[in-house]
Amino acid sequence: MTTPNKTSRRSIVNKVAAALIASTVLGVGAFSFSGAITGPAAAEAVHIQTPAAAPGFADLIEKVSPAVVSVRVKSNVQPASNMEFNFNGQNFDQLPPPLQKFFRDFGPQFGTPNGPRDDHHAQRPHRARPVAQGSGFFISGDGYLVTNNHVVADGTEYSVVLNDGTELDAKLIGADPRTDLAVLKVDADREFTYVSFADDSKVRVGDWVVAVGNPFGLGGTVTAGIVSARGRDIGAGPYDDFIQIDAAVNRGNSGGPTFDLAGQVVGINTAIFSPSGGNVGIAFAVPASTAKSVVKQLMADGKVQRGWLGVAIQPVTADIAESLGLKKTTGALVADPQADAPAAKAGIKAGDIITAVNGNEVKGPRELAREIAGINPGTDVNVTLMRDGKEKTVTVKLGELPRKQMASAEQAAPDQSAQTALSDFGMTVAPAEQGSGVVVTGVEPDSAAADAGIRVGEKIMEVNNQPVESASDIEKELTAVADSGRKAALLLLEQNDTNRFVAMPVGKG
């Protein structure tokens, strides 16, 4: 008699045997069966059928590289150490006796009157010496190319090296120091590969860009990065509006192009921020829109003409806005309209806040400078401004920006005996000996005057657009401001024929 346990064990054995037979018939095999249950999986190399889309620039660089060149600049300036001993008889006799004996004994080597000179050495011509190198790029098939003004500024001879190693002479067509741009021309019996400017208004922070240039004289070098910021003001000039990129840019990249992925130039590499002198991932490029306008004028006339308003301007700070009762800190505050300049002739006054030109909003001094500079001299423009809390529009016929503007004046020392203390505001003043206004003769540290940035020697001309001639005039106007509920008063200051506005707190004690 079979027990239940024996029957159960026999049943399991039969089932396993049947499974083994079935696996053999199906071609799987016992080894594969057991491996699927207990054995480790065979190692395989990783292979992705559809790789992730990563940016590649090879096709782009292949097309644009022939348009990018290395710029070499030479100058006739000779080094200070290039000296020759060549005394005539008179000078030779004036030498101390020991030196006379020395030159008599060794005259032939030093070219004294007693020894023949090396004619080859004596007649060796002065040769231009390398003074700079940078980058550039062709913008036309007939050889016009763009670089930086600071690359060519000290040069007398110029040449460019193409990406195939060919070196060609170039001539300077024109330069614009205010935007640090220059145009060279290569005359050769060939057609050059060239590139075009992009519409940089469509460039966004985070877009890929590629810089091509001549860092450290190495020749065609490519680096890639992204647009890090726009509208950067780095204090390089009145029209600062740089595109910041993080592609590696070093000395020698100056004047080279920054491309978008369509192969168009979005900017011209001009400056880097570098405490160490090397790349730290912060570079600045002149926007294509600025370069396009400047280059067009340089190619046509060799110079750039810009509209001129003739005003000294400053930002509208929060304190200045408060002193004038304004709700916004936008616009450009007119500190000093120059005499006989277009603005003064049109009736623009100190204290006016320019808010728009031809309907285009002016956010601050930079925007005003760029807006006016982009308009041809002789053009009538509509300038919108705020005066005494009211909006007004005046028509100004722009002049041409003078190449140099100089202003200087001597200011007499104030009469110390006539000083009057404005103790509540931490300063002392005295009547001006020449002209109008009140001279600041002392400023206490940590006072309201010091906080406003008022300096000894400056003249206070107006307080909230009201002329002042004495300390009592100043006190009267400051009290009126405080009584009106405002927290600051607007003071017009003058020094060396230069005006500026400051906002001084009027809270007493």
C-alpha positions as CSV (number, residue, x, y, z in Angstrom):
1,M,0.0,0.0,0.0
2,T,1.4,3.3,-0.9
3,T,1.4,6.1,1.6
4,P,0.3,9.7,0.8
5,N,3.9,11.0,1.3
6,K,5.4,8.5,-1.2
7,T,2.6,9.3,-3.7
8,S,3.3,13.0,-3.4
9,R,7.1,12.6,-3.9
10,R,6.6,10.3,-6.9
11,S,4.2,12.9,-8.5
12,I,6.7,15.7,-8.1
13,V,9.5,13.6,-9.7
14,N,7.2,12.7,-12.7
15,K,6.4,16.4,-13.2
16,V,10.0,17.5,-13.2
17,A,10.9,14.7,-15.6
18,A,8.1,15.7,-17.9
19,A,9.3,19.3,-17.8
20,L,12.9,18.2,-18.7
21,I,11.6,16.1,-21.7
22,A,9.5,19.1,-22.9
23,S,12.4,21.5,-22.7
24,T,14.6,19.1,-24.7
25,V,11.9,18.7,-27.4
26,L,11.5,22.5,-27.6
27,G,15.2,23.0,-28.0
28,V,15.8,25.0,-24.8
29,G,18.1,22.4,-23.1
30,A,18.5,21.6,-19.5
31,F,21.5,23.9,-19.1
32,S,19.6,26.9,-20.2
33,F,16.7,25.9,-18.0
34,S,18.9,25.6,-14.9
35,G,20.8,28.8,-15.8
36,A,17.5,30.8,-16.0
37,I,16.7,29.7,-12.5
38,T,20.0,30.1,-10.7
39,G,22.9,31.3,-13.0
40,P,24.1,35.0,-13.4
41,A,23.2,36.9,-16.6
42,A,26.0,37.2,-19.2
43,A,27.7,40.7,-19.2
44,E,27.1,42.8,-22.3
45,A,28.5,46.2,-23.5
46,V,26.1,49.1,-23.2
47,H,24.7,50.2,-26.6
48,I,22.0,52.8,-27.0
49,Q,20.2,52.5,-30.3
50,T,19.2,56.2,-30.3
51,P,21.9,58.4,-28.7
52,A,20.9,61.5,-26.8
53,A,21.0,64.7,-29.0
54,A,24.1,66.6,-27.9
55,P,25.2,69.8,-29.6
56,G,27.9,69.4,-32.2
57,F,29.7,72.3,-33.9
58,A,31.9,70.6,-36.5
59,D,29.6,71.3,-39.5
60,L,29.3,75.0,-38.4
61,I,33.0,75.5,-37.9
62,E,33.8,73.9,-41.2
63,K,31.8,76.6,-43.0
64,V,32.7,79.7,-41.0
65,S,36.4,79.1,-40.2
66,P,37.6,80.3,-43.6
67,A,36.1,83.7,-42.8
68,V,38.0,84.2,-39.6
69,V,41.5,85.5,-39.6
70,S,44.4,86.4,-37.3
71,V,45.3,90.1,-37.3
72,R,48.9,91.1,-37.0
73,V,49.8,94.7,-36.3
74,K,53.2,96.4,-36.5
75,S,54.5,99.9,-35.6
76,N,57.5,102.0,-36.4
77,V,58.0,102.8,-32.7
78,Q,61.6,101.8,-31.8
79,P,62.7,100.4,-28.5
80,A,64.4,102.7,-26.1
81,S,67.4,100.3,-25.9
82,N,68.2,100.7,-29.6
83,M,71.2,103.0,-29.0
84,E,74.5,103.5,-30.8
85,F,77.7,105.0,-29.5
86,N,78.6,107.7,-32.1
87,F,80.4,110.7,-30.8
88,N,81.6,113.5,-33.1
89,G,84.9,115.1,-32.4
90,Q,83.4,117.8,-30.2
91,N,81.5,115.5,-27.9
92,F,84.4,113.0,-27.8
93,D,86.7,115.7,-26.5
94,Q,84.2,116.6,-23.7
95,L,84.4,113.0,-22.3
96,P,86.4,112.4,-19.1
97,P,90.0,111.4,-19.9
98,P,89.5,107.7,-18.8
99,L,86.6,107.4,-21.2
100,Q,88.5,109.1,-24.0
101,K,91.4,106.5,-23.5
102,F,88.8,103.7,-23.5
103,F,87.2,104.7,-26.8
104,R,90.7,105.4,-28.4
105,D,91.8,101.9,-27.5
106,F,88.6,100.2,-28.5
107,G,87.3,102.7,-31.1
108,P,86.8,100.2,-34.0
109,Q,84.4,98.2,-31.9
110,F,82.4,101.2,-30.7
111,G,82.5,103.4,-33.8
112,T,84.4,106.3,-32.4
113,P,86.2,108.9,-34.6
114,N,89.4,106.9,-34.3
115,G,87.8,103.7,-35.6
116,P,85.8,102.7,-38.7
117,R,82.1,102.1,-38.2
118,D,80.3,99.1,-39.3
119,D,78.6,100.5,-42.4
120,H,75.9,97.8,-42.4
121,H,75.1,98.6,-38.8
122,A,75.2,102.4,-39.4
123,Q,72.8,102.3,-42.3
124,R,70.4,99.6,-41.0
125,P,66.9,101.0,-41.6
126,H,64.3,101.2,-38.9
127,R,61.9,98.3,-39.3
128,A,58.3,98.1,-38.1
129,R,58.0,96.0,-35.0
130,P,55.1,93.7,-34.0
131,V,53.0,95.5,-31.3
132,A,49.7,93.6,-31.3
133,Q,47.8,90.6,-32.5
134,G,44.2,89.8,-32.5
135,S,41.4,88.3,-34.5
136,G,39.0,89.5,-37.2
137,F,36.5,88.2,-39.8
138,F,35.5,89.0,-43.4
139,I,32.1,90.6,-43.9
140,S,32.4,90.8,-47.7
141,G,33.8,88.8,-50.5
142,D,36.0,91.6,-51.7
143,G,38.1,91.7,-48.5
144,Y,36.5,94.0,-45.9
145,L,37.0,92.6,-42.4
146,V,36.1,93.7,-38.9
147,T,38.3,93.7,-35.8
148,N,38.7,95.8,-32.6
149,N,40.0,99.3,-32.5
150,H,42.3,98.4,-29.6
151,V,43.9,95.8,-31.8
152,V,44.9,98.2,-34.5
153,A,45.2,101.5,-32.5
154,D,49.0,101.7,-32.3
155,G,49.7,100.2,-35.7
156,T,51.2,101.5,-38.9
157,E,51.3,98.2,-40.8
158,Y,48.6,95.5,-40.8
159,S,48.4,91.9,-42.1
160,V,46.0,89.0,-41.8
161,V,46.6,85.3,-41.7
162,L,43.9,83.1,-43.2
163,N,43.0,79.7,-41.8
164,D,45.1,78.0,-44.5
165,G,48.2,80.0,-43.4
166,T,48.2,82.5,-46.2
167,E,49.4,86.0,-45.0
168,L,48.1,89.1,-46.8
169,D,48.7,92.8,-46.3
170,A,45.8,94.9,-45.1
171,K,45.0,98.6,-44.8
172,L,43.0,100.4,-42.1
173,I,39.8,101.9,-43.5
174,G,38.5,103.4,-40.3
175,A,38.1,102.9,-36.5
176,D,35.7,104.0,-33.8
177,P,37.2,104.1,-30.3
178,R,33.8,104.6,-28.7
179,T,32.6,101.2,-29.7
180,D,36.1,99.7,-30.0
181,L,35.5,98.6,-33.6
182,A,37.7,98.9,-36.7
183,V,37.5,97.9,-40.4
184,L,40.4,96.7,-42.4
185,K,40.6,95.9,-46.2
186,V,42.6,93.2,-48.0
187,D,43.2,93.7,-51.7
188,A,43.8,90.4,-53.4
189,D,42.8,88.7,-56.6
190,R,40.5,86.3,-55.0
191,E,37.0,86.0,-53.5
192,F,37.0,85.6,-49.7
193,T,34.6,83.5,-47.6
194,Y,32.6,85.9,-45.5
195,V,29.9,85.9,-42.8
196,S,26.9,88.0,-42.0
197,F,25.6,89.7,-38.9
198,A,22.7,88.1,-37.0
199,D,19.6,89.8,-35.5
200,D,20.9,89.9,-32.0
201,S,17.5,91.1,-30.7
202,K,16.5,87.4,-30.9
203,V,19.4,86.1,-28.9
204,R,18.3,84.8,-25.5
205,V,20.2,84.1,-22.4
206,G,21.1,80.4,-22.5
207,D,21.5,80.2,-26.3
208,W,24.5,78.3,-27.6
209,V,27.3,80.4,-29.1
210,V,30.7,79.5,-30.6
211,A,33.8,81.8,-30.5
212,V,36.5,81.5,-33.1
213,G,39.7,83.5,-32.9
214,N,43.5,83.7,-32.4
215,P,44.1,83.4,-28.6
216,F,47.8,83.9,-27.7
217,G,48.7,83.8,-31.4
218,L,47.8,80.2,-31.8
219,G,45.6,80.7,-34.8
220,G,42.1,79.4,-35.6
221,T,40.8,78.2,-32.2
222,V,37.2,77.3,-31.4
223,T,35.5,77.5,-28.1
224,A,31.8,77.0,-27.2
225,G,29.5,78.3,-24.5
226,I,26.2,80.0,-23.9
227,V,24.9,83.6,-23.7
228,S,25.3,84.4,-20.0
229,A,23.7,87.8,-19.9
230,R,22.7,90.8,-22.1
231,G,22.9,94.5,-21.8
232,R,26.1,94.5,-19.7
233,D,27.7,97.9,-18.8
234,I,31.3,97.4,-18.0
235,G,32.4,101.0,-18.0
236,A,34.2,100.7,-21.3
237,G,32.4,103.6,-23.0
238,P,29.2,105.6,-23.2
239,Y,27.5,103.0,-25.4
240,D,28.1,99.9,-23.4
241,D,25.6,97.2,-24.2
242,F,27.6,94.1,-24.2
243,I,26.6,90.4,-24.6
244,Q,28.2,88.3,-22.0
245,I,29.2,84.8,-22.9
246,D,31.0,82.0,-21.1
247,A,32.9,80.5,-24.0
248,A,36.7,80.5,-23.3
249,V,38.0,83.9,-24.6
250,N,41.6,85.0,-24.0
251,R,44.1,87.6,-25.2
252,G,44.3,87.4,-28.9
253,N,40.5,86.7,-29.3
254,S,39.9,90.4,-29.5
255,G,38.0,91.3,-32.7
256,G,37.0,87.7,-33.3
257,P,33.4,86.7,-33.9
258,T,30.9,84.9,-31.7
259,F,28.5,82.8,-33.9
260,D,25.1,81.5,-33.3
261,L,24.2,78.0,-34.5
262,A,23.1,79.4,-37.8
263,G,26.7,80.6,-38.5
264,Q,25.8,84.3,-38.2
265,V,27.8,86.7,-36.0
266,V,25.9,87.7,-32.9
267,G,28.8,89.7,-31.4
268,I,32.5,90.7,-31.6
269,N,34.6,89.6,-28.7
270,T,36.1,92.7,-27.1
271,A,36.8,92.2,-23.4
272,I,37.2,89.7,-20.6
273,F,36.8,89.8,-16.9
274,S,40.0,88.2,-15.6
275,P,41.6,88.8,-12.2
276,S,44.4,86.4,-13.3
277,G,44.8,87.5,-16.9
278,G,43.4,84.2,-18.2
279,N,39.9,82.9,-19.1
280,V,37.5,82.6,-16.2
281,G,34.4,82.2,-18.3
282,I,33.3,85.8,-18.4
283,A,33.7,87.5,-21.8
284,F,32.0,90.5,-23.4
285,A,31.0,90.9,-27.1
286,V,29.8,94.0,-29.0
287,P,26.3,93.2,-30.2
288,A,25.8,92.6,-33.9
289,S,23.2,95.4,-34.1
290,T,25.8,98.0,-32.9
291,A,28.6,96.6,-35.0
292,K,26.4,96.5,-38.2
293,S,25.6,100.2,-37.9
294,V,29.2,101.3,-37.0
295,V,30.8,99.1,-39.7
296,K,28.5,100.4,-42.4
297,Q,29.6,104.0,-41.7
298,L,33.3,103.1,-41.4
299,M,33.2,101.4,-44.8
300,A,31.5,104.4,-46.4
301,D,33.3,107.3,-44.7
302,G,36.1,106.0,-42.6
303,K,34.5,107.5,-39.5
304,V,31.2,107.5,-37.5
305,Q,28.9,110.4,-37.2
306,R,26.7,110.5,-34.2
307,G,23.8,112.8,-33.1
308,W,24.6,115.2,-30.3
309,L,22.1,116.6,-27.7
310,G,24.6,118.5,-25.6
311,V,23.6,117.7,-22.1
312,A,25.3,116.1,-19.0
313,I,23.0,113.5,-17.6
314,Q,22.8,111.2,-14.6
315,P,20.5,108.4,-13.4
316,V,17.3,109.0,-11.5
317,T,17.9,107.3,-8.2
318,A,15.2,106.5,-5.7
319,D,16.3,109.5,-3.5
320,I,16.1,111.8,-6.5
321,A,12.7,110.5,-7.5
322,E,11.5,111.0,-3.9
323,S,12.8,114.6,-3.9
324,L,10.9,115.3,-7.1
325,G,7.8,113.5,-6.1
326,L,8.1,110.9,-8.9
327,K,6.8,107.4,-8.6
328,K,9.4,105.8,-11.0
329,T,13.1,105.9,-11.2
330,T,13.3,105.8,-15.0
331,G,14.6,108.5,-17.3
332,A,17.7,110.6,-17.6
333,L,18.2,113.6,-15.3
334,V,19.6,116.6,-17.1
335,A,22.4,118.0,-14.9
336,D,23.9,120.5,-17.2
337,P,22.8,121.6,-20.7
338,Q,25.8,123.0,-22.5
339,A,25.6,126.6,-23.7
340,D,24.7,126.9,-27.4
341,A,24.2,123.1,-27.7
342,P,21.1,121.7,-29.4
343,A,19.3,120.9,-26.1
344,A,19.8,124.4,-24.6
345,K,18.6,126.0,-27.9
346,A,15.5,123.9,-27.7
347,G,14.8,125.0,-24.1
348,I,15.9,121.9,-22.2
349,K,16.9,122.9,-18.7
350,A,18.9,121.5,-15.7
351,G,16.5,119.4,-13.6
352,D,14.4,118.1,-16.6
353,I,14.0,114.4,-16.8
354,I,14.1,113.0,-20.3
355,T,11.8,110.0,-20.6
356,A,11.5,109.3,-24.3
357,V,13.1,110.2,-27.7
358,N,10.8,109.9,-30.7
359,G,8.4,107.9,-28.6
360,N,11.1,105.3,-27.6
361,E,11.2,105.0,-23.8
362,V,14.4,106.2,-22.1
363,K,15.1,104.0,-19.1
364,G,18.3,105.7,-18.1
365,P,21.4,107.6,-19.3
366,R,22.8,104.7,-21.3
367,E,19.6,104.3,-23.3
368,L,19.5,108.0,-24.0
369,A,23.1,108.1,-25.2
370,R,22.6,105.1,-27.5
371,E,19.3,106.5,-28.8
372,I,20.7,109.9,-29.7
373,A,24.0,108.4,-31.1
374,G,22.0,106.3,-33.5
375,I,20.4,109.3,-35.2
376,N,22.2,111.3,-37.8
377,P,23.3,114.9,-37.0
378,G,20.9,117.5,-38.3
379,T,17.8,115.4,-37.7
380,D,14.9,116.8,-35.8
381,V,13.9,114.6,-32.8
382,N,11.0,114.8,-30.3
383,V,12.3,114.7,-26.8
384,T,9.7,114.0,-24.1
385,L,10.6,115.2,-20.6
386,M,9.2,115.8,-17.1
387,R,9.4,119.3,-15.7
388,D,7.8,120.4,-12.4
389,G,5.8,117.2,-12.4
390,K,4.3,117.8,-15.8
391,E,5.1,116.0,-19.1
392,K,6.4,118.2,-22.0
393,T,7.7,117.5,-25.5
394,V,10.3,119.6,-27.3
395,T,11.7,119.4,-30.8
396,V,15.5,119.3,-30.9
397,K,17.7,119.6,-34.0
398,L,20.6,117.3,-33.2
399,G,24.2,118.5,-33.8
400,E,27.3,116.3,-34.5
401,L,29.1,114.8,-31.5
402,P,32.4,116.7,-31.0
403,R,35.5,114.5,-31.0
404,K,36.8,116.1,-27.9
405,Q,35.0,118.1,-25.2
406,M,37.0,119.9,-22.6
407,A,35.9,122.0,-19.7
408,S,38.1,123.6,-17.1
409,A,37.9,126.5,-14.7
410,E,39.6,127.8,-11.7
411,Q,37.5,128.3,-8.6
412,A,38.5,130.9,-6.0
413,A,38.9,129.7,-2.4
414,P,35.9,130.7,-0.2
415,D,36.2,133.4,2.3
416,Q,36.5,131.5,5.6
417,S,35.3,134.4,7.7
418,A,31.9,134.4,5.9
419,Q,31.2,130.7,6.6
420,T,27.8,129.8,7.9
421,A,26.9,126.5,9.5
422,L,24.0,124.4,8.4
423,S,24.4,122.2,11.5
424,D,21.2,120.2,11.0
425,F,22.7,118.9,7.7
426,G,26.3,118.6,8.7
427,M,27.9,121.2,6.5
428,T,29.2,124.7,6.4
429,V,28.8,127.1,3.5
430,A,30.0,130.5,2.3
431,P,28.9,132.9,-0.4
432,A,30.7,132.4,-3.7
433,E,33.2,135.1,-4.6
434,Q,32.7,134.5,-8.3
435,G,29.3,133.8,-9.9
436,S,26.2,132.7,-8.2
437,G,25.6,129.9,-5.7
438,V,26.9,129.0,-2.2
439,V,30.3,127.2,-1.7
440,V,30.5,124.2,0.5
441,T,33.4,124.8,2.9
442,G,33.0,121.8,5.3
443,V,31.2,118.4,5.5
444,E,30.9,116.5,8.7
445,P,31.3,112.7,8.6
446,D,28.1,110.6,9.0
447,S,25.9,113.7,8.3
448,A,23.1,114.1,5.9
449,A,25.4,116.1,3.6
450,A,28.0,113.4,3.6
451,D,25.4,110.7,3.0
452,A,24.3,112.7,-0.1
453,G,27.9,112.7,-1.4
454,I,28.3,116.5,-1.2
455,R,32.0,117.5,-1.3
456,V,34.0,120.4,0.0
457,G,34.6,123.0,-2.8
458,E,31.3,122.3,-4.7
459,K,28.8,125.1,-5.1
460,I,25.1,124.6,-4.3
461,M,23.3,126.4,-7.1
462,E,19.7,125.3,-6.6
463,V,17.6,123.5,-4.1
464,N,14.5,121.9,-5.7
465,N,15.0,124.0,-8.8
466,Q,15.1,127.3,-6.8
467,P,18.3,129.3,-7.0
468,V,20.1,130.0,-3.7
469,E,22.7,132.7,-2.8
470,S,23.0,132.2,0.9
471,A,22.7,129.7,3.8
472,S,19.3,131.2,4.7
473,D,18.1,130.5,1.1
474,I,19.2,126.9,1.5
475,E,17.5,126.5,4.9
476,K,14.3,128.1,3.6
477,E,14.1,125.7,0.7
478,L,15.0,122.6,2.8
479,T,12.3,123.5,5.3
480,A,9.8,123.9,2.6
481,V,10.6,120.4,1.3
482,A,10.3,118.9,4.8
483,D,7.0,120.7,5.3
484,S,5.7,119.2,2.1
485,G,6.2,115.7,3.5
486,R,9.0,114.7,1.2
487,K,12.0,112.9,2.6
488,A,14.7,114.4,0.4
489,A,15.5,117.6,-1.4
490,L,17.2,117.9,-4.8
491,L,20.4,119.9,-4.8
492,L,22.1,121.1,-8.0
493,L,25.9,121.2,-7.4
494,E,28.6,122.7,-9.6
495,Q,32.3,122.2,-9.7
496,N,34.8,123.0,-12.5
497,D,31.9,123.9,-14.8
498,T,30.4,120.5,-14.3
499,N,26.9,120.1,-12.8
500,R,25.3,117.2,-11.0
501,F,22.3,116.6,-8.8
502,V,22.1,114.9,-5.4
503,A,19.2,114.1,-3.2
504,M,19.8,115.1,0.5
505,P,17.7,113.7,3.3
506,V,15.8,116.5,5.1
507,G,15.0,114.7,8.4
508,K,16.5,116.7,11.2
509,G,18.2,115.6,14.4
